Amino acid sequence: DYYLCGLLLDRRLDRFAAELVRYYPQSVSQSRLPRYYAQALLWYARQRTRPAVLYRDAAVEANQRDYLDYSRTLPPGPQRANLLRRTYGETYWWWYEYGKDGTAQ
């Protein structure tokens, strides 16, 4: 898990997806991953045109859609990051976009 978390912190989503399937093959196929891993896989699939791993979790997908919809209503800049952090600061996608060296900007 330290290795997988390190890949997430380094934003190496392609490598994370490949390694996750190796370490959690049944959990991926059954859509039963830890929260941050599931969020990272959904973010990875959103970032790639042909993701190597597809993961489905209706609740996490709905939360990600809410995050994206809300972020589109906010002006760019520090205010956006702070407003999103209030609701979505404990998500991988917020950290991926606004985290810096493991801490918020």
C-alpha positions in Angstrom: 0.0 0.0 0.0 2.9 2.4 0.6 4.0 1.9 -2.9 0.5 2.6 -4.4 0.1 5.6 -2.1 3.5 6.9 -3.3 2.4 6.6 -6.9 -0.7 8.6 -6.1 1.2 11.3 -4.3 3.5 11.6 -7.3 0.5 11.8 -9.6 1.7 8.8 -11.6 -1.8 7.6 -12.5 -0.8 5.3 -15.4 1.6 3.4 -13.2 -0.8 3.4 -10.3 -3.6 1.8 -12.4 -1.3 -0.9 -13.8 0.1 -1.7 -10.3 -3.3 -1.6 -8.6 -4.7 -4.4 -10.9 -1.7 -6.4 -9.9 -2.2 -6.0 -6.2 -6.0 -5.8 -6.0 -7.3 -7.8 -9.0 -10.5 -9.0 -7.4 -11.3 -5.7 -5.7 -11.0 -3.9 -9.1 -13.3 -6.4 -10.9 -15.8 -6.3 -8.0 -15.7 -2.5 -7.6 -14.6 -2.8 -3.9 -11.6 -0.7 -3.5 -10.6 1.7 -0.7 -12.0 5.1 -1.2 -8.9 7.0 -2.4 -8.0 4.2 -4.8 -11.5 4.3 -6.3 -11.3 8.0 -6.6 -7.9 7.9 -8.2 -9.0 5.2 -10.8 -12.1 7.3 -11.7 -9.9 10.4 -12.1 -7.4 8.4 -14.2 -10.2 7.2 -16.5 -11.4 10.8 -16.9 -7.8 12.0 -17.8 -7.2 9.3 -20.4 -8.9 8.7 -23.7 -8.2 4.9 -23.5 -7.6 4.0 -19.9 -6.1 0.6 -19.3 -8.3 0.0 -16.3 -12.0 0.8 -16.0 -13.6 1.0 -12.6 -17.2 1.5 -11.8 -18.7 2.8 -8.5 -21.9 4.7 -8.8 -21.5 6.6 -5.6 -17.9 7.7 -6.2 -18.8 8.6 -9.8 -21.7 10.8 -8.6 -19.5 12.5 -6.1 -16.9 13.2 -8.8 -19.6 14.7 -11.1 -20.8 16.9 -8.3 -17.2 18.1 -7.8 -16.7 18.8 -11.4 -20.1 20.6 -11.7 -19.4 22.7 -8.7 -15.9 23.6 -9.8 -17.2 24.9 -13.1 -19.4 27.4 -11.3 -16.4 29.0 -9.5 -13.9 31.5 -10.8 -10.4 30.2 -11.2 -7.8 31.0 -8.6 -7.3 30.6 -4.9 -10.9 31.2 -4.0 -11.9 28.2 -6.1 -9.4 25.9 -4.4 -10.6 27.0 -1.0 -14.3 26.7 -1.7 -13.8 23.3 -3.2 -11.6 22.2 -0.3 -14.4 22.9 2.1 -16.5 20.1 0.6 -14.1 18.0 -1.4 -10.8 18.5 0.4 -10.8 14.8 1.4 -10.9 13.6 -2.1 -8.1 12.5 -4.4 -9.3 14.7 -7.3 -9.1 17.8 -5.2 -5.6 16.9 -4.0 -4.6 16.0 -7.6 -5.6 19.5 -8.9 -4.7 21.7 -5.9 -2.3 19.8 -3.7 1.3 20.8 -3.8 4.1 18.5 -2.5 1.5 16.7 -0.4 0.0 19.8 1.1 -2.7 22.2 0.0 -1.7 25.4 -1.8 
